[in-house]
Amino acid sequence: MFDKVLIANRGEIALRIIRACKELGLKTVAVYSEADRDALHVRFADEDVCIGPPQPGLSYLDTKRIIAAAEVTNASAIHPGYGFLAENADFAEICESCDLVFIGPTPDQIRQLGDKVKAKELMRKAGVPVTPGSDGIVSIFDEAAEIAKGIGYPVIVKAVAGGGGKGMRVCRDLAELERGFHLASTEAGNAFGNPDLYLEKFIIGPHHVEFQIIGDQHGNFFHFGERDCSIQRRHQKLIEETPSPLMTPDLRRRMGEAAINGAKIVGYRGVGTVEFLVDADLNFFFMEMNTRIQVEHPVTEEAYEVDLVKDQIRVAMGENLSYRQEDLIPKWATIECRINAEDVEKDFRPTPGRLDALHVPGGPGVRVDRAVYTGYTIPPYYDSMIAKLIVRARTREQALIKTRHALEEFIVEGVPTTIPFHREIFQHPDFIAGNYDIAFLETRFRNSEPEKPKTVDEAKTST
Ligand code: MV4
């Protein structure tokens, strides 16, 4: 099927993919920008090709240069990792037309699931619970007002093309809806070139719970349970864990079935993640589907003792998945901390620079995915995540203890990182109790004084 894989990415995920390829007996090609000459993915791949200057648009995001690198090295498949071109349907299509296997879903699947309104419509058809709201795009304010009256406030307007929270407004009454509708539309038009909006009931104080799924090219589908990603700040996840503190075996079975039904309706190929909001009464609502291997995939790998990247590649090779769903039960409580080169005290500003010293924790149940080393200089052009600490133990309580010790052992000198912030979170009584939701970091942690006086009702709707 294929014997040489070009990895169209950098950093820890490029290394992760190279390791999986080696275990499968596949040759590897690294591509790199001029800023990444000393990067480990270049060192560990069988071959490497410089594809341009540091700016992502002129290197890792430049389709033509990546296809050219695949052609000169005679690679037969491309793994996009996450970010960059991973969810670019046009890129997946170009790969196909150049006879390169795109390791991921079909272009059509990426396109359909990337359209928020289309994805929601597909899920509704598949019987997956979706948040009450508009049936598709709401083009004028009067229509939005009518729908909001029907479902009740608070509501949230969302950009069809949205992402990262842009083009989103929570509205608690008609007046806020009027302002929010126009603000969100303008913002979405400017940010995405598409001002289209849809409307939903605003779910108060939910958890972000996502399900890992996989589908092969023979009609087999499996899920590997959930990851709770509610510990986030400005839509950047900081901690992910499984099991979710709110999960029960019955809820996991029902949400897992829903996630699989959602994947089945498009005949999904490869690894994917179905995101849900889960409210305090354990109602769950489809949010969106990610059509890539995700940053936090190791949480699932450690808890379920699987290799998702190898499975993803095997599926692309046309192999049959031989799991039985009833065997896929979480064996470990697993927690991931994203370690970013950022100055927490300066609004999480990125802190590129030289790592003068680096000591990573170890021992049983401690995994660190990274591509940095002592003496490495973090370039300023890419994202600031430098390592992922993944810890597993038999219970959540033991995993919390082990993570605290691992964080104490984690030494980075030369640039400020998020390690001290993680140490603080792991001392917080509410986090320790599993008593958190998506608003935890922004409203209940540290400087959690409300900006202005709020009624009880208002305080509950803020995120
Ligand atoms: C919501 C919501 C509450 N109710 N939808 C934020 C990102 C985007 N993909 C969906 N988002 C949300 N949609 C309804 N109907 C709250 C959020 C939300 C959120 C979701 C997951 C993780 C963090 C979040 C932070 C703020 C808002």
Boltz pocket constraint, residues with backbone or C-beta under 6 A from the ligand:
constraints:
  - pocket:
      binder: B
      contacts: [[A, 131], [A, 156], [A, 163], [A, 164], [A, 165], [A, 200], [A, 201], [A, 202], [A, 203], [A, 204], [A, 208], [A, 229], [A, 230], [A, 232], [A, 235], [A, 277], [A, 287], [A, 288], [A, 438], [A, 463]]
      max_distance: 6.0
